[in-house]
Amino acid sequence: MRKAPGKNRATSVKAKHHSNLTFRMNVLFFAIFLVFSMLIFRLGYMQIVKGEDYVRDLERKEEVSVNTSVPRGRMYDRYGRILVDNQPENAITYTKMPATKTDEILDIAEKLAQLIEQPTNRVTLRDKQDFWIIKNHDAAYKKVTEAEKKKISAQENVQTSQINAQIDKLVRERITNEELMQLTEKDLEVLAIFREMVSGYNLSPQIIKSENVSADEFARVSERLTQLPGVNTTTDWKRLKLSSLGILGRTTVPAKGIPKENLNYYLARDYSRNDRVGESYIEAQYEDLLQGQKSVVKNITNKKGQVVDTVTTYEGEPGKDLKLTIDSELQLETEKIVERELLNLKSRGGSYLLDRAFLVMMDPNTGDILSMVGKKIEKNPETGKNEVVDYSYGTFTTAYEAGSAVKAATLLTGYNQGVVSMGTVMGDEPIVLAGTSPKASIFNRNGYISMDDLTALERSSNVYMFKIAMLINGTPYSYKMPLRLKDDTFPKMRNNFAQFGLGVKTGIDLPNEFSGVEGPSGPTMGGKTLDLAIGQYDTYTPLQLAQYISTIANGGYRIQPHVVKEIREPSNDGQHLGQLVNEIGPTILNRIDNPVEEIDYVKKGLRLVYTGPQGTARAQFANTPYTAAGKTGTAEVVYFGPLKEYFGTETLTFTHVGFAPYENPEIAYAVVIPWATTGREHLPNNNIIARDALDKYFELKAKYNAEKVTDSNVKQPILPAITEDKISEDEQK
C-alpha cells in the first residue's frame, strides 16, 4: 500500500524547517560565544596589560599635589652653623573647587577685602580690563558689533576658544581710560585679592596674602572661615639668609612665583605658579632637594562630579637640608682681608679701573671649598656713593690673565713634552725675534743670567718659560730668529694646561661656570705662544687657579671642587643636624701626565718663591710659623672691563697661588686682583691677602681644636650663625 503523497511532503517540510532552526541556533550560540570571548579577552587585556596605566590615570585625576607650604631645606656651614633658615609667617590662602563660578569667587574677594588690607601695586592694566569686563559684562560685549562677531566666527579652521579670544581682545582694546578710572580704590583692592584667587589651578591652595599679615587680619579671617568657602588661614615660610654670601643664591617670592622662562619645566613637576623656586647658585642647583614634597589629596565626588570631600593620602615633607663645605668664620675673616686690601689699592693713584678682588681657599685633597671670596666696588644708585658688595660668584663666572702664577704648569708641560728635564740650565736674556721688540724678565732687562728651572720659578723668569715654549714648537731660540708656529704648538700647551684645570671648567656644583677665553692661534702668532707660557694670553677663573695649584699640591690629581658636603634629613629636635642621606666625597677628574718626582721637584721651586733669597714672595712668607709654597703673578694686560670708555688701556693684574703645609698640604689658595693699577709698580697686595688669609686659616684651626669644634657627620649640633646678618627673601637683589 502506498502512502499518501501529501503527508510525505509535510514531513519533509518539517524536517527541513527543524534543520534550518538548528543551524540558526548554532550560529547564534557561536556568535554569542565569540562576543563573550572578545569581552573576556578585552577585560583581561584592560586588567592585566593596561590595568596599571588606568590606575595611574585615575590617580592623576583624583589625587592632586597641593601646596601646603612645607619648609624649604636649610643650609649649614661645615661646622653646623646656620646659613639659610626659614622664618614662619601668617598666611591667607584660597582653594578653588572645579564647580566654583567666577561670581562666587568675586563675592568671596569682596568679603575678604573688608577683613584684610591687600596691596594693589601688582595689579596690571590687563587685570583692570578683565575686572571691568566682569563688573560690566553686557556693556563690555556691546563694544563689539554683531557684524564683527559674525566676521570673526566665519573664519575657517578657527576653534571656538580662538574666536572668543579675538572678541575679548577687541573688547579690552575698546575699554577707555575713563571707564577704567571708574574703578575705586576699594575695587582695586578687591581686584588684587581676586587676581590671586584665580591665578592657580583647581584644588591647589593659592596664597592670597603672606607678607605682613597682621594678627588682627589673621584673627578676623579665621573667625569667618565658614562664611568664606575655600579660604583658609595657615602658616607660610619666608626664606631668611643669615649670611651675605652670594653663592648661597636666592629664591623667588610667592608674589613673583616661577620665572616665566622656567614655567613649563616646573609645572610639569607639579609646582604651583606661585611656588618659591631657587633662582640662582646653590638654591637653584639643589632645587630638587631643597623644595620638599607637597601633600597629596584624593578628591571625593558625588554623582554630579562635584567635590564633596578631600582625603590626604600623603602628608608631604620638608626639603632636605644641605651642609656646605664653607667655613663661615673663615669666610667672614677672609672677606674682611680682601675688602681691606681692595680699598687700600683703590685709594692709590692709577686705580680708576680697579673694582674687584678674589680669593678662593680649598682642600686640595677633597675639593672642599672652605672660603670663596669675591668683593666688588659698586655705586649705590640711591646714595651715589661707592660701596663694597659680595661678588663671590665672580670666582667662577669671570676670568682674567693670571700672569706668572701659571709658570709651574709651564715648567711641568716642558717636562712632559721632553724639551727640558729636572735641573735643566738655560740663560735668562732679552728675547729678540725678527720684527719684534725685546721681551725680557722684570729682573733682567739687558744681561745674560744662567739659571736652572728651580731658580726660574724662584725669581719668576719670563725668558726661561719663553724658551720652553719655543722648544715645544721645535725652534730653539737664536737672536732675531723668525718664529713661525707649528699647528700643534698651541694645542700641546693648552692641553697640558687643561690637565691642571686651566682653561676648562672645574666641575663645581654651581650653575653658570665660565671656562675662560682662548686667544686666537695661528702660524704667525709666535709671540702669543710666549705670552701664553707666562700667563698673559688666555684667561682663567680664580677657581681654576685654585684647582690648578691644588693639583700640584696633592701630587697630580685634579679634584672636582664642590660647595655641598652633605645632604641631610631635616632636624628632628632642632638641636642637631638631621640624619645623613648622602656624603659628597672627592671626585678625581684626571691625573696629570707628569710623574710624582717631577711634581715634587717643582714644589721645591714653589717653596723657594717663599723662602729663597730672591723669592718673589719672600717679604711676606719667609717668617711664617708654618711651611708653605706658592707662586706670585703680575699680568700686563689690556683693559676690557665694564668701563667701555677705557677699553684698550694698559693695566696690571696681580695674582697669587699657593698651598700649605708644604710637606703635607691641607689648604690651597688663589688670589686675583684684576686691573689693579695703570702704573708700572708691582704692588704686594696679592701676597698680603694670601699671607693674612693663610694665617687666619691656621689660627682658626687651632681655635677649633681647642674648642673641640668638629665637622663630624655623627650627631653634629646645630650652631648659631656667626654674623647678625638677616636678609629676608624680599630684600634679596
C-alpha positions in Angstrom: 0.0 0.0 0.0 1.4 3.4 -1.0 1.4 6.3 1.4 -0.5 9.4 0.7 1.8 12.0 -1.1 0.5 15.0 0.9 1.7 13.5 4.2 5.2 12.8 3.0 5.6 16.4 1.7 4.5 17.8 5.1 7.0 15.6 6.9 9.8 16.8 4.6 9.0 20.5 5.1 9.0 20.0 8.9 12.4 18.2 8.8 13.9 21.0 6.7 12.5 23.7 9.0 13.9 21.9 12.0 17.3 21.6 10.3 17.3 25.3 9.5 16.3 26.3 13.0 19.1 24.1 14.5 21.7 25.7 12.1 20.5 29.2 13.1 20.6 28.4 16.8 24.1 27.1 16.4 25.2 30.2 14.5 23.6 32.4 17.3 25.3 30.4 20.1 28.6 30.6 18.2 28.2 34.4 17.8 27.3 34.8 21.5 30.4 32.7 22.3 32.6 34.9 20.1 31.2 38.1 21.7 31.7 36.8 25.2 35.2 35.6 24.3 36.0 39.0 23.0 34.6 40.7 26.1 36.6 38.4 28.4 39.7 38.9 26.3 39.2 42.7 26.4 38.5 42.7 30.1 41.7 40.6 30.7 43.7 43.0 28.5 42.4 46.0 30.4 43.0 44.5 33.8 46.3 42.7 33.1 48.0 44.7 30.4 46.6 48.2 30.8 45.5 48.0 34.4 48.4 49.9 35.9 48.1 52.6 33.3 44.4 53.1 34.0 45.1 53.2 37.8 47.8 55.9 37.3 45.4 57.8 35.0 42.7 57.6 37.7 45.1 58.7 40.4 46.2 61.7 38.2 42.5 62.7 38.0 41.6 62.1 41.7 44.9 62.7 43.5 46.3 66.2 43.4 49.6 67.6 44.8 48.7 70.7 46.9 50.9 73.5 48.2 51.0 73.0 51.9 53.9 75.4 52.3 56.3 72.8 53.5 59.5 74.4 54.8 62.4 74.6 52.3 65.6 72.8 53.3 68.0 74.7 55.4 71.7 75.3 54.7 74.5 75.0 57.3 78.3 75.5 57.1 80.7 72.7 57.5 80.6 73.0 61.3 76.8 73.1 61.6 76.4 76.9 61.7 73.1 78.0 60.2 73.4 80.0 56.9 69.9 79.9 55.4 66.8 79.4 57.5 63.0 79.6 57.2 61.0 82.2 59.1 57.3 81.2 59.7 54.7 83.8 58.9 50.9 84.0 58.9 49.2 83.4 55.5 45.8 83.5 54.0 45.0 81.1 51.2 42.2 80.2 48.8 41.4 76.8 47.2 39.2 76.9 44.2 36.8 74.0 43.6 36.1 72.8 40.0 32.4 73.8 40.2 33.1 77.3 41.7 31.8 80.1 39.5 33.5 83.4 38.8 30.8 85.4 40.6 31.2 83.2 43.7 34.9 83.9 43.7 34.3 87.6 43.3 31.8 87.6 46.2 34.4 86.0 48.5 37.0 88.5 47.3 34.7 91.4 48.3 34.2 89.8 51.7 38.0 89.4 52.2 38.6 93.0 51.2 36.6 94.0 54.2 38.8 91.9 56.5 42.3 92.4 55.2 44.4 95.2 53.5 45.7 94.0 50.2 48.4 95.9 48.3 47.4 96.9 44.8 50.9 97.5 43.4 50.9 94.2 41.4 47.6 95.0 39.6 48.3 95.3 35.9 46.4 97.1 33.1 45.2 93.7 31.8 43.9 92.9 35.3 41.9 96.1 35.4 40.4 95.5 31.9 39.4 91.9 32.8 37.9 93.1 36.1 36.0 95.9 34.4 34.5 93.3 31.9 33.4 91.1 34.8 31.7 94.1 36.6 30.2 95.4 33.3 29.6 92.3 31.3 26.8 93.5 29.0 28.2 96.9 28.3 31.6 95.4 27.6 30.5 93.0 24.9 28.3 95.6 23.2 31.6 97.2 22.3 31.9 94.6 19.6 29.2 94.7 17.0 27.2 91.6 15.8 28.7 92.1 12.4 32.2 91.9 13.8 31.3 88.8 15.8 30.0 87.1 12.7 33.1 88.1 10.7 35.3 86.6 13.4 33.2 83.4 13.6 33.2 83.0 9.9 36.9 82.3 9.8 37.9 78.8 8.6 39.8 76.3 10.7 39.5 78.5 13.8 38.5 77.0 17.1 35.8 78.4 19.4 38.4 79.3 22.0 40.3 81.3 19.4 37.2 83.1 18.3 36.4 84.1 21.9 39.9 85.2 22.5 39.8 87.6 19.4 36.5 89.0 20.6 37.9 89.5 24.2 40.9 91.3 22.7 38.7 93.7 20.8 36.7 94.3 24.0 39.8 95.1 26.0 41.1 97.4 23.3 37.9 99.5 23.4 37.7 100.0 27.1 38.6 103.6 27.7 40.8 105.1 30.4 37.8 107.0 31.6 35.9 103.7 32.1 38.9 102.2 34.0 39.1 105.3 36.2 35.6 104.3 37.4 37.3 101.5 39.4 37.6 102.8 43.0 40.4 102.1 45.5 38.2 99.5 47.1 37.5 97.9 43.7 41.3 97.7 43.1 41.8 96.1 46.5 39.1 93.5 45.6 40.8 93.0 42.2 44.2 92.5 43.9 42.6 89.7 46.0 40.6 88.3 43.1 43.6 88.0 40.8 45.4 85.9 43.4 42.4 83.6 43.9 42.1 82.8 40.2 45.8 82.6 39.3 46.2 78.9 40.2 44.7 75.5 39.5 41.6 73.9 40.9 42.1 72.2 44.2 45.5 73.8 44.7 45.7 76.4 47.5 46.8 79.9 46.3 48.4 82.3 48.7 46.3 85.5 48.9 48.5 87.2 51.4 51.5 86.0 53.3 53.6 89.2 53.7 52.8 91.5 56.6 49.6 89.6 57.6 48.8 91.3 60.9 47.5 89.4 63.9 44.2 91.2 63.7 43.8 90.3 60.0 44.7 86.6 60.7 42.1 86.5 63.6 39.3 88.3 61.6 39.6 85.8 58.7 40.0 82.8 61.0 36.7 83.7 62.8 34.8 83.8 59.5 36.1 80.8 57.6 32.6 79.2 57.5 31.4 82.3 55.5 34.4 82.2 53.1 34.3 78.8 51.2 37.8 77.8 50.1 39.6 80.4 52.3 42.0 79.2 55.0 44.4 80.6 57.5 47.7 78.8 57.7 51.5 79.2 58.1 53.8 80.1 55.2 57.6 80.2 55.3 59.8 83.1 54.3 63.4 82.4 53.2 65.9 84.0 55.6 69.7 84.3 54.8 72.0 84.7 57.8 75.0 85.5 55.6 75.6 87.9 52.7 77.5 85.2 50.8 76.2 85.4 47.2 76.8 81.8 46.2 74.0 80.8 48.6 71.7 82.0 45.9 68.1 83.3 46.2 64.6 82.1 45.8 61.6 83.8 44.2 58.9 85.1 46.4 55.2 84.0 46.1 54.3 87.3 44.6 56.6 86.6 41.7 56.3 82.8 41.6 58.0 80.7 39.0 60.1 82.7 36.4 58.4 82.7 33.0 61.3 81.2 31.3 61.1 78.1 33.5 57.3 77.9 33.9 56.6 74.8 31.8 59.6 73.0 33.3 58.3 73.4 36.9 54.6 73.0 36.1 55.4 69.6 34.6 56.9 68.7 38.0 53.7 69.5 40.0 54.8 73.0 41.1 52.2 75.8 41.5 52.7 79.1 39.7 53.3 81.0 43.0 55.8 78.4 44.5 59.1 79.6 45.6 61.9 78.2 43.4 65.7 78.6 43.5 66.7 81.4 41.1 70.5 81.3 41.4 73.5 79.3 42.6 73.0 76.8 45.5 69.3 77.5 45.8 68.9 76.8 42.0 71.5 74.0 41.7 69.9 71.9 44.5 66.3 72.9 43.9 65.1 69.3 43.7 66.4 68.6 47.2 65.6 71.9 48.9 62.0 72.2 47.7 60.4 69.4 49.7 57.4 67.2 48.8 53.9 68.6 48.8 50.9 66.9 50.3 48.8 64.7 48.0 45.0 64.7 48.5 42.3 62.5 46.9 39.0 64.2 45.9 35.7 62.5 46.9 33.0 63.4 44.4 29.2 62.9 44.2 27.2 61.6 41.2 27.3 65.1 39.6 31.1 65.1 39.7 31.2 67.7 42.5 33.9 67.5 45.1 32.3 66.9 48.5 35.4 65.9 50.5 39.2 65.6 50.3 41.3 62.9 51.9 45.0 63.4 52.4 46.9 60.4 51.0 50.4 61.8 51.6 51.3 64.3 54.2 54.2 65.8 52.4 57.6 66.5 53.9 60.1 69.4 54.3 63.0 69.8 51.9 66.4 68.2 52.6 69.0 70.2 54.5 72.4 70.9 53.0 75.7 71.0 54.9 78.1 73.1 52.9 81.9 72.8 52.7 82.2 76.5 53.6 83.8 77.5 57.0 81.6 80.6 57.6 84.0 82.1 60.1 87.0 81.7 57.8 84.7 83.1 55.0 83.9 86.2 57.1 87.5 86.8 58.1 88.9 86.4 54.6 86.2 88.7 53.3 87.5 91.4 55.6 91.0 90.8 54.4 90.1 91.0 50.7 87.9 94.1 51.2 90.6 95.8 53.2 93.3 95.3 50.5 90.8 96.2 47.7 90.1 99.5 49.4 93.8 100.1 50.1 94.6 99.7 46.4 91.6 101.8 45.4 93.0 104.7 47.5 96.2 104.8 45.4 96.7 106.6 42.2 96.2 104.8 38.9 93.4 102.6 40.4 90.4 104.1 38.5 89.9 100.7 36.6 90.1 98.6 39.8 86.7 97.4 41.1 87.1 93.8 42.3 89.3 91.2 44.1 89.0 87.5 44.7 90.3 84.7 47.0 89.5 81.0 46.9 90.7 78.6 49.6 90.1 74.8 49.1 91.2 71.5 50.5 93.4 70.1 47.7 92.7 66.5 48.7 88.9 66.6 48.8 87.9 69.6 46.7 86.0 71.2 49.6 85.7 74.9 49.1 86.5 76.5 52.5 86.3 80.1 51.5 85.1 81.7 48.3 85.5 85.4 48.4 84.7 88.0 45.8 84.4 91.7 46.5 83.3 94.4 44.1 83.1 98.1 44.4 79.7 99.4 43.0 78.0 102.8 43.2 74.8 102.7 45.2 72.1 104.1 42.9 70.3 105.7 45.9 73.2 107.4 47.6 75.5 107.8 44.7 78.4 106.6 46.9 80.7 103.6 46.3 80.2 100.6 48.4 81.7 97.1 48.6 79.3 94.3 47.8 79.6 90.5 47.6 80.8 89.1 44.3 81.7 85.5 45.4 80.1 84.1 42.2 82.7 86.0 40.2 85.3 83.5 41.3 83.9 81.0 38.8 81.9 83.2 36.3 84.7 85.7 35.4 88.2 85.1 34.0 91.4 87.0 33.8 95.0 86.7 32.6 96.9 85.2 35.6 100.5 86.2 34.8 103.4 84.3 36.3 101.2 82.3 38.7 100.9 79.7 35.9 104.7 79.1 35.4 104.6 75.9 37.4 102.3 74.5 34.8 104.6 75.7 32.0 107.6 74.0 33.6 105.7 70.7 34.1 104.5 71.0 30.4 108.1 71.3 29.4 109.0 68.2 31.3 106.0 66.3 29.8 106.9 67.3 26.3 110.5 66.2 26.8 112.1 69.6 25.9 113.6 70.2 29.4 114.2 68.0 32.4 114.7 68.5 36.1 117.8 70.7 36.6 118.0 72.0 33.0 120.0 75.2 32.8 119.2 78.0 30.4 120.1 81.6 30.1 117.8 84.4 31.0 118.3 87.2 28.5 116.2 89.6 26.4 114.4 87.7 23.7 114.6 89.4 20.3 112.6 87.9 17.5 112.5 89.1 13.9 110.5 92.2 13.6 109.5 92.5 17.3 110.5 94.4 20.4 112.6 92.7 23.0 110.8 90.5 25.6 112.6 90.1 28.9 112.2 89.2 32.6 111.5 92.0 35.0 114.7 91.5 36.9 116.9 91.3 33.8 116.3 93.8 31.0 119.8 93.7 29.5 122.2 91.0 30.6 122.6 87.2 30.5 121.9 85.1 33.7 122.4 81.4 33.7 119.8 79.6 35.8 118.2 76.2 36.4 114.4 75.6 36.5 114.0 76.0 40.3 115.7 79.4 40.2 113.5 80.3 37.2 110.5 79.7 39.5 112.0 81.5 42.5 112.9 84.6 40.5 109.9 84.3 38.1 111.9 84.2 34.9 109.8 85.0 31.9 112.6 84.1 29.5 113.0 80.6 30.8 109.3 80.0 30.1 109.6 81.7 26.7 112.4 79.2 25.8 110.3 76.2 26.9 107.5 77.4 24.5 110.0 77.7 21.6 111.4 74.3 22.3 107.9 72.8 22.3 107.5 74.4 18.9 110.8 72.7 17.8 112.6 76.0 17.3 115.3 76.7 19.9 116.0 80.4 20.4 118.5 82.4 18.4 118.9 86.2 18.1 116.4 87.8 15.7 115.1 84.4 14.6 111.7 84.3 12.9 109.2 82.3 15.0 106.6 80.5 12.8 104.4 78.2 14.8 103.6 74.6 14.0 100.0 73.6 14.0 100.3 71.5 17.2 102.1 74.0 19.4 99.1 75.8 20.9 97.1 72.6 21.3 100.1 70.9 23.1 100.4 73.7 25.6 96.7 74.2 26.2 96.0 70.5 26.5 98.7 70.2 29.2 97.4 73.3 31.0 93.9 71.8 30.9 95.2 68.8 32.8 95.6 71.2 35.8 92.2 72.8 35.3 93.4 75.9 33.4 91.1 76.9 30.6 88.4 74.3 31.3 85.5 74.1 33.6 86.4 72.9 37.1 83.1 70.9 37.5 82.0 72.9 40.6 78.4 72.1 41.7 77.2 75.6 40.8 75.5 76.9 37.7 76.9 79.3 35.1 80.6 78.3 35.4 82.8 80.1 32.8 85.8 78.3 31.2 87.7 81.5 30.2 88.7 82.8 26.9 91.3 81.4 24.5 93.2 83.9 22.4 93.4 83.2 18.6 96.1 80.9 17.3 97.9 80.5 14.0 101.4 80.1 12.4 102.1 83.9 12.7 101.1 84.1 16.4 104.6 83.0 17.7 104.8 85.9 20.2 101.4 85.0 21.6 102.8 81.5 22.4 105.4 83.1 24.6 102.7 85.2 26.3 100.7 82.0 26.9 103.7 80.5 28.7 103.8 83.3 31.2 100.0 83.6 31.7 99.4 86.7 29.6 97.2 85.5 26.8 94.4 83.1 27.8 92.2 83.9 30.7 91.4 81.7 33.8 88.9 82.0 36.6 90.1 82.4 40.2 88.6 78.9 40.9 90.6 77.4 38.0 93.8 78.8 39.6 92.8 77.2 42.9 92.2 73.9 41.2 95.5 74.1 39.3 97.6 74.7 42.4 95.6 72.0 44.3 96.6 69.6 41.5 100.3 70.2 42.2 99.8 70.3 45.9 98.2 66.8 46.1 100.7 65.1 43.8 99.0 65.5 40.4 95.3 64.7 40.9 92.8 67.2 39.5 90.0 67.2 42.1 86.5 68.5 41.4 85.7 71.4 43.7 82.3 71.4 45.5 80.4 73.6 47.9 77.9 71.0 49.3 79.4 68.5 51.7 76.4 66.5 52.9 72.7 66.1 52.3 70.6 65.5 55.4 67.1 64.9 56.5 65.5 67.9 58.4 66.4 68.1 62.1 64.2 66.1 64.4 64.9 68.1 67.6 66.1 71.5 66.4 69.4 70.9 68.3 71.2 68.5 66.0 71.5 68.1 62.2 69.2 65.5 60.7 70.1 62.0 59.6 72.8 61.8 56.9 71.4 61.0 53.5 74.4 61.4 51.3 78.0 62.5 51.8 79.8 64.0 48.8 83.3 62.8 48.7 86.3 63.6 46.5 85.9 63.2 42.7 89.1 62.8 40.7 88.7 64.3 37.3 92.1 63.3 35.9 95.8 62.7 36.8 98.3 64.8 35.1 100.9 63.0 32.9 104.0 64.1 35.0 105.4 61.5 37.4 105.4 62.4 41.1 109.1 63.0 41.1 108.7 65.9 38.7 105.8 67.3 40.7 107.7 67.2 43.9 110.7 68.8 42.2 108.5 71.7 41.0 107.2 72.1 44.6 110.7 72.8 45.7 110.8 75.7 43.3 107.5 77.0 44.7 108.9 76.7 48.2 111.8 78.9 47.1 109.4 81.6 45.9 108.5 82.0 49.7 111.9 81.3 51.3 114.6 81.6 48.6 117.0 84.6 48.9 115.5 86.1 45.7 111.9 84.7 46.1 109.2 87.0 44.8 107.1 86.4 47.9 109.9 86.2 50.5 109.0 89.5 52.1 105.6 88.2 53.1 106.3 84.5 53.7 109.9 84.0 54.9 108.9 84.2 58.6 105.7 82.0 58.6 105.3 79.8 61.7 104.1 77.1 59.2 105.6 75.8 55.9 104.1 76.9 52.6 104.9 77.3 49.0 103.4 79.2 46.1 103.8 81.5 43.1 103.2 85.2 42.5 101.9 86.7 39.3 101.7 90.0 37.6 100.0 90.2 34.2 100.4 93.1 31.9 97.0 93.3 30.3 94.8 95.5 28.1 91.6 96.5 29.9 88.3 95.1 28.6 86.2 95.5 31.8 82.8 97.1 32.5 84.0 100.7 31.7 83.8 100.7 27.9 85.2 104.2 27.6 88.6 102.9 28.9 88.8 99.8 26.6 92.4 99.3 25.5 94.0 100.9 28.5 97.2 99.1 29.7 96.9 97.9 33.2 98.3 95.3 35.7 96.5 92.3 37.2 98.0 90.8 40.4 97.7 87.1 41.3 99.0 84.6 43.8 98.6 80.8 44.2 99.9 78.6 47.0 99.4 75.7 49.4 100.3 74.7 53.0 101.8 72.9 54.8 104.5 72.3 52.3 105.2 68.7 53.5 101.5 67.6 53.7 99.2 70.2 52.0 95.8 70.6 53.5 94.9 74.1 52.1 95.4 75.6 48.7 94.5 79.2 47.7 94.4 81.6 44.8 94.2 85.4 44.8 93.3 87.5 41.8 93.1 91.4 41.7 92.2 92.4 38.1 93.2 95.8 36.7 94.8 96.8 40.0 96.7 99.8 38.6 97.5 101.6 35.4 101.0 102.3 36.8 104.1 100.1 36.4 104.7 99.4 40.1 104.4 95.8 41.2 102.4 96.1 44.4 102.4 93.4 47.1 98.6 93.4 47.9 98.1 90.0 46.3 100.8 88.5 48.6 99.4 90.3 51.6 96.0 88.8 51.0 97.5 85.3 50.7 99.6 85.6 53.8 96.9 87.0 56.0 94.3 84.5 54.8 96.7 81.6 55.5 97.5 83.0 59.0 93.7 83.2 59.7 93.2 79.6 58.5 95.8 78.2 60.9 94.6 80.4 63.7 91.1 79.1 63.3 92.3 75.6 63.0 94.0 75.9 66.4 90.9 77.6 67.9 88.6 74.8 66.6 90.9 72.1 68.1 90.9 73.9 71.5 87.1 74.3 71.5 86.5 70.8 70.0 84.6 72.2 67.1 84.3 69.5 64.5 82.8 68.8 61.1 81.9 65.2 62.1 78.8 63.8 60.5 77.8 62.0 63.7 75.2 63.8 65.7 76.5 67.2 64.8 75.0 70.0 66.9 73.3 73.0 65.2 75.3 76.2 65.9 74.1 79.8 65.6 75.3 81.9 62.7 78.5 83.9 63.4 77.1 87.1 62.0 74.0 89.2 62.8 73.1 89.4 59.1 69.4 88.7 58.4 68.4 89.0 54.8 64.8 88.0 54.0 63.8 86.8 50.6 62.0 90.1 49.7 65.2 92.0 50.4 67.5 90.0 48.2 68.5 91.5 44.9 
